[in-house]
Amino acid sequence: MLKKVLVGVATLLAIPLVAALFVKQDYKVEAKAEINQPSMLVFDYVRFVGNQQNFSVWATIDPQMQTASRGVDGTVGFVASWHSENPDVGTGEQEIVDITEGERIDLQLRFYQPYNAVSPAYMQTEALSDNRTLIRWGFSGHMPYPMNLMLLFIDVESMIANDLQQGLDNLKLILESPAP
C-alpha cells in the first residue's frame, strides 16, 4: 500500500515537470502608438530613461519607490535603478546599451527582486509624416525550466503588453498636450 502511495505521489510530481519540458520559455511583447508630433521630438523625449517616470505604469505603482542613476541619461552606458518593497515593482535596473540616433534605444533590464532575470527591451520611433510618429515599445523575457510552467496559467505576455500600451498612451497624452 505504501509503495502505491509513493508511486502515486511521484507520478503527480513528475507530470508537471514533464509538461514543463514542452512549454515555451521565451516570450516577446510589443506595444505601439501613433503620436501627433515629429519623430525627432518623440525620440528626443524617450531617449532619456528618466522621462519614463512620467509615463511608465510601473513608475506609478509605488510612489515610495527609491530610484538612483549613474552616467549621463540619454547616452549609452546610462543606468537607472529602482528599489521597492512592492513585489509588483521589485528591485532592478535598466541600462541604455545602444542608440540608433533618431530611431531606436536598446535597453537591458536587470531584475533582482522578486526574481532574477535579464531582459532586452527597446523603444523605436518611425516617422509616418512630418508631424506623426509611430512608437514601438518592446520587451523580451525568458522563464527557465521548470518556472516556465507558469506560462500555461499566467498570461505574462498580455500583462506586460497592457502595461506597455498604457505607458505609450500616457506618453501620447504628455507629448500631445500643449506646453504650459
C-alpha positions in Angstrom: 0.0 0.0 0.0 2.8 2.4 0.9 4.5 1.6 -2.3 1.4 2.5 -4.3 1.1 5.8 -2.5 4.7 6.7 -3.1 4.4 5.8 -6.8 1.2 7.9 -7.0 2.9 10.9 -5.3 6.0 10.5 -7.6 3.7 10.4 -10.6 1.8 13.5 -9.6 5.1 15.4 -9.1 6.6 14.2 -12.3 3.6 15.2 -14.5 4.1 19.0 -14.2 7.9 18.6 -14.6 7.5 16.6 -17.8 4.9 19.0 -19.1 7.2 22.0 -18.5 9.7 20.4 -20.9 7.2 21.2 -23.7 6.2 24.7 -22.6 7.9 27.7 -24.3 10.5 29.5 -22.2 10.8 32.7 -24.2 8.3 35.4 -24.9 8.2 38.8 -26.7 5.9 41.7 -26.3 5.4 44.8 -28.3 3.0 47.8 -27.9 2.7 50.7 -30.3 1.1 54.1 -30.6 0.8 56.9 -33.0 1.8 60.3 -31.6 1.0 63.5 -33.4 4.4 65.0 -33.1 7.6 65.0 -35.2 9.7 61.8 -34.9 12.7 63.6 -33.5 10.7 65.3 -30.8 9.3 61.9 -29.7 12.8 60.2 -30.0 14.5 63.0 -28.0 11.9 62.5 -25.2 12.1 58.7 -24.9 15.9 58.5 -25.2 16.0 59.8 -21.7 15.3 56.9 -19.3 14.4 59.4 -16.6 11.4 60.5 -18.6 9.9 57.1 -18.1 8.9 58.3 -14.6 6.4 60.5 -16.4 4.6 57.8 -18.4 5.6 54.3 -17.3 2.9 52.4 -15.4 5.5 50.8 -13.2 6.7 54.2 -12.0 3.2 55.0 -10.6 2.6 51.7 -8.7 4.8 52.7 -5.7 5.2 56.4 -5.0 7.7 55.5 -2.3 10.0 53.7 -4.8 13.6 54.7 -4.4 15.5 55.5 -7.6 19.1 56.2 -8.5 21.2 56.6 -11.6 24.7 56.7 -12.9 26.1 58.1 -16.1 24.6 60.6 -18.5 21.0 60.0 -19.3 20.2 59.6 -23.0 23.6 58.1 -23.7 24.9 54.5 -24.0 26.0 53.3 -20.6 23.4 55.2 -18.5 21.9 53.1 -15.8 18.7 53.9 -13.9 17.9 51.7 -10.9 14.9 51.3 -8.6 14.0 49.6 -5.4 10.5 49.0 -4.0 9.1 46.8 -1.3 6.1 46.3 -3.5 6.5 42.9 -5.3 4.8 44.3 -8.4 7.8 46.7 -8.7 10.7 45.0 -7.0 14.3 45.9 -7.4 16.3 46.2 -10.6 18.0 48.5 -13.1 17.9 49.3 -16.8 20.9 50.3 -18.9 21.0 52.0 -22.3 23.1 49.6 -24.3 22.7 51.0 -27.8 21.2 54.1 -29.6 20.5 54.4 -33.3 20.2 58.2 -33.4 16.6 59.3 -34.2 15.3 55.8 -34.4 15.9 53.3 -31.6 17.1 53.0 -28.0 18.0 49.5 -26.8 17.9 48.7 -23.1 18.9 45.9 -20.9 16.6 45.3 -17.9 18.1 43.5 -14.9 15.6 42.4 -12.3 16.9 41.4 -8.9 13.7 41.1 -6.8 11.3 39.4 -6.6 13.2 37.2 -9.1 16.5 37.4 -11.1 16.2 38.0 -14.8 17.9 39.9 -17.6 15.7 41.0 -20.5 16.3 43.2 -23.5 13.9 46.0 -24.3 13.7 48.8 -26.8 11.8 51.9 -27.9 11.7 52.6 -31.6 10.3 55.6 -33.4 9.3 55.8 -37.1 8.2 59.0 -38.9 4.8 58.4 -40.5 4.6 62.0 -41.7 6.2 65.3 -40.7 4.1 65.5 -37.6 3.1 61.9 -36.9 5.3 59.3 -35.3 4.8 55.6 -34.7 6.4 54.5 -31.5 7.0 50.9 -30.5 8.0 49.7 -27.0 9.2 46.1 -26.9 10.3 43.7 -24.3 11.6 40.1 -24.4 11.7 37.7 -21.5 12.9 34.2 -20.6 11.3 31.9 -18.0 13.6 29.0 -17.2 12.5 25.4 -16.7 10.5 24.5 -14.6 9.2 28.0 -13.8 8.1 28.2 -17.5 5.1 26.0 -16.4 3.6 29.2 -15.1 3.2 30.5 -18.6 0.4 28.0 -19.0 -1.6 29.6 -16.2 -0.5 33.3 -16.3 -0.7 35.3 -19.5 2.6 37.1 -18.9 2.7 38.5 -22.4 -0.8 40.1 -22.1 0.0 41.6 -18.7 3.3 43.2 -19.9 1.7 44.3 -23.2 -1.1 46.0 -21.3 1.4 47.9 -19.1 3.5 48.9 -22.1 0.4 50.1 -24.0 -0.8 52.1 -21.0 2.7 53.6 -20.8 2.6 54.6 -24.5 -1.0 56.0 -24.1 0.4 58.1 -21.2 3.3 59.2 -23.4 1.0 60.2 -26.2 -1.0 62.4 -23.7 2.2 64.1 -22.5 3.6 64.8 -25.9 0.4 65.9 -27.5 -0.6 68.2 -24.6 0.0 71.9 -25.3 3.0 73.3 -23.5 2.2 75.5 -20.4 
